[in-house]
Amino acid sequence: MPQLDTSTWFTTITSMILTLFIIFQLKVKAFSFSPNPTPKNVESMKQKSPWEKKWTKIYLPLSLPPL
């Protein structure tokens, strides 16, 4: 049974990682970031949910009366 030749694995893996790094750098370079992000007012964006307007009670199965 012949042995597996692993002499080229280091070169293959190194070139693959270098290629992925270069591709990632090119993708990030093409992406446009906003120069000055402004904070948003969280209080004005909050919406009222229907369950926040009324009081609800959660009934546990053990707290129900026996049938």
PyMOL CGO cylinders between C-alpha atoms (Angstrom):
from pymol import cmd
from pymol.cgo import CYLINDER

trace = [
    CYLINDER, 0.00, 0.00, 0.00, 1.61, 3.30, -1.06, 0.3, 1, 1, 1, 1, 1, 1,
    CYLINDER, 1.61, 3.30, -1.06, 2.08, 6.09, 1.44, 0.3, 1, 1, 1, 1, 1, 1,
    CYLINDER, 2.08, 6.09, 1.44, 0.24, 9.37, 1.11, 0.3, 1, 1, 1, 1, 1, 1,
    CYLINDER, 0.24, 9.37, 1.11, 2.54, 12.11, -0.17, 0.3, 1, 1, 1, 1, 1, 1,
    CYLINDER, 2.54, 12.11, -0.17, 2.10, 15.10, 2.13, 0.3, 1, 1, 1, 1, 1, 1,
    CYLINDER, 2.10, 15.10, 2.13, 5.05, 17.13, 0.90, 0.3, 1, 1, 1, 1, 1, 1,
    CYLINDER, 5.05, 17.13, 0.90, 2.86, 19.65, -0.98, 0.3, 1, 1, 1, 1, 1, 1,
    CYLINDER, 2.86, 19.65, -0.98, 0.25, 20.12, 1.74, 0.3, 1, 1, 1, 1, 1, 1,
    CYLINDER, 0.25, 20.12, 1.74, 2.03, 23.02, 3.41, 0.3, 1, 1, 1, 1, 1, 1,
    CYLINDER, 2.03, 23.02, 3.41, 2.30, 24.93, 0.12, 0.3, 1, 1, 1, 1, 1, 1,
    CYLINDER, 2.30, 24.93, 0.12, -1.32, 24.21, -0.79, 0.3, 1, 1, 1, 1, 1, 1,
    CYLINDER, -1.32, 24.21, -0.79, -2.73, 25.25, 2.59, 0.3, 1, 1, 1, 1, 1, 1,
    CYLINDER, -2.73, 25.25, 2.59, -0.54, 28.35, 2.80, 0.3, 1, 1, 1, 1, 1, 1,
    CYLINDER, -0.54, 28.35, 2.80, -1.51, 29.52, -0.69, 0.3, 1, 1, 1, 1, 1, 1,
    CYLINDER, -1.51, 29.52, -0.69, -5.19, 28.86, 0.06, 0.3, 1, 1, 1, 1, 1, 1,
    CYLINDER, -5.19, 28.86, 0.06, -5.08, 30.95, 3.25, 0.3, 1, 1, 1, 1, 1, 1,
    CYLINDER, -5.08, 30.95, 3.25, -3.22, 33.75, 1.48, 0.3, 1, 1, 1, 1, 1, 1,
    CYLINDER, -3.22, 33.75, 1.48, -5.76, 33.75, -1.36, 0.3, 1, 1, 1, 1, 1, 1,
    CYLINDER, -5.76, 33.75, -1.36, -8.71, 33.85, 1.04, 0.3, 1, 1, 1, 1, 1, 1,
    CYLINDER, -8.71, 33.85, 1.04, -7.08, 36.71, 2.95, 0.3, 1, 1, 1, 1, 1, 1,
    CYLINDER, -7.08, 36.71, 2.95, -6.56, 38.72, -0.24, 0.3, 1, 1, 1, 1, 1, 1,
    CYLINDER, -6.56, 38.72, -0.24, -10.14, 38.09, -1.41, 0.3, 1, 1, 1, 1, 1, 1,
    CYLINDER, -10.14, 38.09, -1.41, -11.48, 39.12, 2.00, 0.3, 1, 1, 1, 1, 1, 1,
    CYLINDER, -11.48, 39.12, 2.00, -9.40, 42.31, 1.95, 0.3, 1, 1, 1, 1, 1, 1,
    CYLINDER, -9.40, 42.31, 1.95, -10.71, 43.20, -1.50, 0.3, 1, 1, 1, 1, 1, 1,
    CYLINDER, -10.71, 43.20, -1.50, -14.31, 42.60, -0.39, 0.3, 1, 1, 1, 1, 1, 1,
    CYLINDER, -14.31, 42.60, -0.39, -13.89, 44.80, 2.68, 0.3, 1, 1, 1, 1, 1, 1,
    CYLINDER, -13.89, 44.80, 2.68, -12.18, 47.51, 0.65, 0.3, 1, 1, 1, 1, 1, 1,
    CYLINDER, -12.18, 47.51, 0.65, -15.13, 47.63, -1.77, 0.3, 1, 1, 1, 1, 1, 1,
    CYLINDER, -15.13, 47.63, -1.77, -17.61, 48.02, 1.09, 0.3, 1, 1, 1, 1, 1, 1,
    CYLINDER, -17.61, 48.02, 1.09, -18.49, 51.64, 1.91, 0.3, 1, 1, 1, 1, 1, 1,
    CYLINDER, -18.49, 51.64, 1.91, -18.71, 52.60, 5.55, 0.3, 1, 1, 1, 1, 1, 1,
    CYLINDER, -18.71, 52.60, 5.55, -20.49, 55.73, 6.76, 0.3, 1, 1, 1, 1, 1, 1,
    CYLINDER, -20.49, 55.73, 6.76, -17.88, 58.29, 7.86, 0.3, 1, 1, 1, 1, 1, 1,
    CYLINDER, -17.88, 58.29, 7.86, -19.67, 59.62, 10.96, 0.3, 1, 1, 1, 1, 1, 1,
    CYLINDER, -19.67, 59.62, 10.96, -22.33, 57.38, 12.43, 0.3, 1, 1, 1, 1, 1, 1,
    CYLINDER, -22.33, 57.38, 12.43, -24.88, 59.26, 14.50, 0.3, 1, 1, 1, 1, 1, 1,
    CYLINDER, -24.88, 59.26, 14.50, -26.56, 57.74, 17.56, 0.3, 1, 1, 1, 1, 1, 1,
    CYLINDER, -26.56, 57.74, 17.56, -30.28, 57.18, 17.29, 0.3, 1, 1, 1, 1, 1, 1,
    CYLINDER, -30.28, 57.18, 17.29, -32.73, 58.10, 20.01, 0.3, 1, 1, 1, 1, 1, 1,
    CYLINDER, -32.73, 58.10, 20.01, -33.97, 54.75, 21.32, 0.3, 1, 1, 1, 1, 1, 1,
    CYLINDER, -33.97, 54.75, 21.32, -36.85, 56.28, 23.27, 0.3, 1, 1, 1, 1, 1, 1,
    CYLINDER, -36.85, 56.28, 23.27, -38.54, 57.70, 20.17, 0.3, 1, 1, 1, 1, 1, 1,
    CYLINDER, -38.54, 57.70, 20.17, -38.17, 54.41, 18.26, 0.3, 1, 1, 1, 1, 1, 1,
    CYLINDER, -38.17, 54.41, 18.26, -39.83, 52.27, 20.93, 0.3, 1, 1, 1, 1, 1, 1,
    CYLINDER, -39.83, 52.27, 20.93, -43.28, 51.08, 19.94, 0.3, 1, 1, 1, 1, 1, 1,
    CYLINDER, -43.28, 51.08, 19.94, -46.02, 50.11, 22.32, 0.3, 1, 1, 1, 1, 1, 1,
    CYLINDER, -46.02, 50.11, 22.32, -47.00, 46.48, 22.22, 0.3, 1, 1, 1, 1, 1, 1,
    CYLINDER, -47.00, 46.48, 22.22, -50.62, 45.44, 22.81, 0.3, 1, 1, 1, 1, 1, 1,
    CYLINDER, -50.62, 45.44, 22.81, -49.65, 43.50, 25.92, 0.3, 1, 1, 1, 1, 1, 1,
    CYLINDER, -49.65, 43.50, 25.92, -47.92, 46.53, 27.45, 0.3, 1, 1, 1, 1, 1, 1,
    CYLINDER, -47.92, 46.53, 27.45, -51.21, 48.45, 27.59, 0.3, 1, 1, 1, 1, 1, 1,
    CYLINDER, -51.21, 48.45, 27.59, -53.05, 46.00, 29.80, 0.3, 1, 1, 1, 1, 1, 1,
    CYLINDER, -53.05, 46.00, 29.80, -52.28, 43.82, 32.78, 0.3, 1, 1, 1, 1, 1, 1,
    CYLINDER, -52.28, 43.82, 32.78, -52.14, 40.12, 32.14, 0.3, 1, 1, 1, 1, 1, 1,
    CYLINDER, -52.14, 40.12, 32.14, -51.92, 37.26, 34.59, 0.3, 1, 1, 1, 1, 1, 1,
    CYLINDER, -51.92, 37.26, 34.59, -50.10, 34.06, 33.85, 0.3, 1, 1, 1, 1, 1, 1,
    CYLINDER, -50.10, 34.06, 33.85, -51.82, 30.97, 35.21, 0.3, 1, 1, 1, 1, 1, 1,
    CYLINDER, -51.82, 30.97, 35.21, -49.57, 28.11, 36.05, 0.3, 1, 1, 1, 1, 1, 1,
    CYLINDER, -49.57, 28.11, 36.05, -50.96, 24.61, 35.53, 0.3, 1, 1, 1, 1, 1, 1,
    CYLINDER, -50.96, 24.61, 35.53, -50.52, 23.77, 39.22, 0.3, 1, 1, 1, 1, 1, 1,
    CYLINDER, -50.52, 23.77, 39.22, -52.37, 26.87, 40.38, 0.3, 1, 1, 1, 1, 1, 1,
    CYLINDER, -52.37, 26.87, 40.38, -55.55, 25.99, 38.49, 0.3, 1, 1, 1, 1, 1, 1,
    CYLINDER, -55.55, 25.99, 38.49, -58.38, 24.49, 40.51, 0.3, 1, 1, 1, 1, 1, 1,
    CYLINDER, -58.38, 24.49, 40.51, -58.82, 20.72, 40.17, 0.3, 1, 1, 1, 1, 1, 1,
    CYLINDER, -58.82, 20.72, 40.17, -61.45, 19.55, 37.72, 0.3, 1, 1, 1, 1, 1, 1,
]
cmd.load_cgo(trace, "trace")
